[in-house]
């Protein structure tokens, strides 16, 4: 076997051993958080519902199904975890949010979308409160 092949094999073996060693050292540590190991946590009985922005499902022009995550918090140490994620099966009205805006120095163009499903709602063209000006506009809503 040539010296290059021997060196390549030794280098691959060393890399493999090093990667195994790193995995061993990456074992879970228990930080000083107020709780001992995982099984000691005392999780809240009622979840906090988090409506994830931009992840909802468009249903109609009237509304969307929001994407929900149920977050539980440990009453001892404050650590939290997401237990369930799902689409809220109640159609809720779209909530407008400025999504994209430009300014030509006198008039702004603002596109509004639903903040939960990102469905386009409308465009408005208000006068720029800082106009007339040139260069980047400091008064854009987003």
C-alpha contacts under 8 A as a table, 3 or more apart, distances in Angstrom:
res1	aa1	res2	aa2	distance
1	X	5	X	6.50
1	X	6	X	6.81
2	X	5	X	5.42
2	X	6	X	6.44
3	X	6	X	5.08
3	X	7	X	6.13
4	X	7	X	5.15
4	X	8	X	6.08
5	X	8	X	5.03
5	X	9	X	6.15
6	X	9	X	5.18
6	X	10	X	6.22
7	X	10	X	5.11
7	X	11	X	6.07
8	X	11	X	5.08
8	X	12	X	6.17
9	X	12	X	5.12
9	X	13	X	6.14
10	X	13	X	5.10
10	X	14	X	6.09
11	X	14	X	5.11
11	X	15	X	6.16
12	X	15	X	5.05
12	X	16	X	6.14
13	X	16	X	5.07
13	X	17	X	6.19
14	X	17	X	5.16
14	X	18	X	6.05
15	X	18	X	5.05
15	X	19	X	6.15
16	X	19	X	5.18
16	X	20	X	6.35
17	X	20	X	5.17
17	X	21	X	6.20
18	X	21	X	5.02
18	X	22	X	6.25
19	X	22	X	5.13
19	X	23	X	6.35
20	X	23	X	5.15
20	X	24	X	6.46
21	X	24	X	5.21
21	X	25	X	6.49
22	X	25	X	5.17
22	X	26	X	6.20
23	X	26	X	5.08
23	X	27	X	7.10
24	X	27	X	5.93
30	X	33	X	7.93
30	X	36	X	7.22
30	X	37	X	6.70
32	X	35	X	7.48
33	X	36	X	7.89
33	X	77	X	5.62
34	X	76	X	6.39
34	X	77	X	4.89
35	X	38	X	7.63
35	X	40	X	6.39
35	X	41	X	6.37
35	X	76	X	6.60
35	X	77	X	5.88
36	X	39	X	7.97
36	X	40	X	6.10
36	X	41	X	7.90
37	X	40	X	5.94
37	X	41	X	7.84
38	X	41	X	5.99
41	X	74	X	5.78
41	X	75	X	7.70
41	X	76	X	6.91
41	X	77	X	7.83
42	X	74	X	5.14
42	X	75	X	5.70
42	X	76	X	6.41
43	X	72	X	6.12
43	X	73	X	5.51
43	X	74	X	4.33
43	X	75	X	6.07
44	X	47	X	6.82
44	X	72	X	5.72
44	X	73	X	5.53
44	X	74	X	6.04
44	X	75	X	6.21
45	X	72	X	7.72
46	X	72	X	7.23
47	X	70	X	5.43
47	X	71	X	5.24
47	X	72	X	4.96
47	X	73	X	7.82
48	X	70	X	5.78
48	X	71	X	5.09
48	X	72	X	6.44
49	X	68	X	6.39
49	X	69	X	5.85
49	X	70	X	4.98
49	X	71	X	6.41
50	X	68	X	5.51
50	X	69	X	5.10
50	X	70	X	6.42
50	X	71	X	7.22
51	X	66	X	6.36
51	X	67	X	5.72
51	X	68	X	4.68
51	X	69	X	6.59
51	X	116	X	7.72
52	X	55	X	5.80
52	X	56	X	7.34
52	X	66	X	7.29
52	X	67	X	5.58
52	X	68	X	6.11
52	X	69	X	7.32
52	X	116	X	6.81
53	X	56	X	7.25
53	X	67	X	7.88
53	X	115	X	5.73
53	X	116	X	4.54
53	X	117	X	7.25
54	X	114	X	7.94
54	X	115	X	5.82
54	X	116	X	4.44
54	X	117	X	4.79
54	X	118	X	5.55
55	X	66	X	7.11
55	X	67	X	5.71
55	X	116	X	6.06
55	X	117	X	5.68
56	X	64	X	6.58
56	X	65	X	5.56
56	X	66	X	4.25
56	X	67	X	4.77
56	X	87	X	7.04
56	X	116	X	5.17
56	X	117	X	4.28
56	X	118	X	7.95
57	X	64	X	5.55
57	X	65	X	5.10
57	X	66	X	6.42
57	X	67	X	7.48
57	X	87	X	7.59
57	X	117	X	5.61
58	X	63	X	6.87
58	X	64	X	4.56
58	X	65	X	6.57
58	X	117	X	5.82
58	X	119	X	6.78
59	X	62	X	7.72
59	X	63	X	5.96
59	X	64	X	4.77
59	X	65	X	6.71
59	X	91	X	7.30
60	X	63	X	5.48
60	X	64	X	6.65
62	X	92	X	7.87
62	X	93	X	5.72
62	X	94	X	6.69
63	X	91	X	5.63
63	X	92	X	5.06
63	X	93	X	4.10
63	X	94	X	4.87
64	X	91	X	5.18
64	X	92	X	5.59
64	X	93	X	6.54
64	X	94	X	6.40
64	X	116	X	7.71
64	X	117	X	6.71
65	X	87	X	5.98
65	X	88	X	5.33
65	X	89	X	5.93
65	X	90	X	6.17
65	X	91	X	5.06
65	X	92	X	6.42
65	X	117	X	7.98
66	X	87	X	5.67
66	X	88	X	5.23
66	X	89	X	7.88
66	X	91	X	7.81
66	X	92	X	7.52
66	X	116	X	6.13
66	X	117	X	7.24
67	X	85	X	7.23
67	X	86	X	5.77
67	X	87	X	4.41
67	X	88	X	5.93
67	X	116	X	7.76
68	X	85	X	5.56
68	X	86	X	5.41
68	X	87	X	5.92
68	X	88	X	6.20
69	X	82	X	6.44
69	X	83	X	7.51
69	X	84	X	5.75
69	X	85	X	4.32
69	X	86	X	6.65
70	X	82	X	5.58
70	X	83	X	5.76
70	X	84	X	5.31
70	X	85	X	6.38
71	X	80	X	6.56
71	X	81	X	5.55
71	X	82	X	4.44
71	X	83	X	6.24
71	X	84	X	7.77
72	X	80	X	5.49
72	X	81	X	5.55
72	X	82	X	6.41
72	X	83	X	7.10
73	X	78	X	5.78
73	X	79	X	5.66
73	X	80	X	4.14
73	X	81	X	6.59
74	X	77	X	5.77
74	X	78	X	4.93
74	X	79	X	5.35
74	X	80	X	6.14
75	X	78	X	5.84
82	X	85	X	7.58
88	X	91	X	7.63
94	X	114	X	5.21
94	X	115	X	7.49
94	X	116	X	7.37
95	X	113	X	7.77
95	X	114	X	5.00
95	X	115	X	5.86
95	X	116	X	7.24
96	X	112	X	5.95
96	X	113	X	5.49
96	X	114	X	4.77
96	X	115	X	6.08
96	X	121	X	7.28
97	X	112	X	5.39
97	X	113	X	5.58
97	X	114	X	6.04
97	X	115	X	5.53
98	X	101	X	7.41
98	X	110	X	6.50
98	X	111	X	5.96
98	X	112	X	4.53
98	X	113	X	6.53
98	X	141	X	6.60
98	X	142	X	6.25
99	X	110	X	7.37
99	X	111	X	5.61
99	X	112	X	5.32
99	X	113	X	5.94
99	X	142	X	6.73
100	X	110	X	5.84
100	X	111	X	5.23
100	X	112	X	7.26
100	X	142	X	6.44
101	X	108	X	6.88
101	X	109	X	5.50
101	X	110	X	4.32
101	X	111	X	6.26
101	X	140	X	6.31
101	X	141	X	7.02
101	X	142	X	6.32
102	X	108	X	5.63
102	X	109	X	5.29
102	X	110	X	6.66
102	X	140	X	7.08
103	X	106	X	6.96
103	X	107	X	5.77
103	X	108	X	4.25
103	X	109	X	6.24
103	X	128	X	7.35
103	X	136	X	7.90
103	X	137	X	6.35
103	X	140	X	7.37
104	X	107	X	5.81
104	X	108	X	6.59
104	X	134	X	7.81
105	X	108	X	7.71
105	X	128	X	6.95
105	X	131	X	5.50
105	X	132	X	5.15
105	X	133	X	4.75
105	X	134	X	5.56
105	X	135	X	7.57
105	X	137	X	7.14
106	X	127	X	5.93
106	X	128	X	5.19
106	X	130	X	7.87
106	X	131	X	4.75
106	X	132	X	4.89
106	X	133	X	6.96
107	X	125	X	6.28
107	X	126	X	5.92
107	X	127	X	4.49
107	X	128	X	5.10
107	X	131	X	7.72
108	X	124	X	7.91
108	X	125	X	5.32
108	X	126	X	5.54
108	X	127	X	6.06
108	X	128	X	5.70
108	X	140	X	7.43
109	X	123	X	6.87
109	X	124	X	5.92
109	X	125	X	4.70
109	X	126	X	7.06
110	X	123	X	5.50
110	X	124	X	5.32
110	X	125	X	6.39
110	X	141	X	7.95
111	X	120	X	7.62
111	X	121	X	7.76
111	X	122	X	6.08
111	X	123	X	4.43
111	X	124	X	6.67
112	X	120	X	6.30
112	X	121	X	5.56
112	X	122	X	5.41
112	X	123	X	5.98
112	X	124	X	7.97
113	X	118	X	5.16
113	X	119	X	5.26
113	X	120	X	4.37
113	X	121	X	5.00
113	X	122	X	7.16
114	X	117	X	5.64
114	X	118	X	4.67
114	X	119	X	5.25
114	X	120	X	6.66
114	X	121	X	6.77
115	X	118	X	5.56
127	X	131	X	7.56
128	X	131	X	5.09
128	X	132	X	7.47
128	X	139	X	7.06
129	X	139	X	6.89
130	X	133	X	6.86
130	X	137	X	7.81
130	X	138	X	7.77
130	X	139	X	6.69
133	X	137	X	7.75
134	X	137	X	7.73
137	X	140	X	6.28
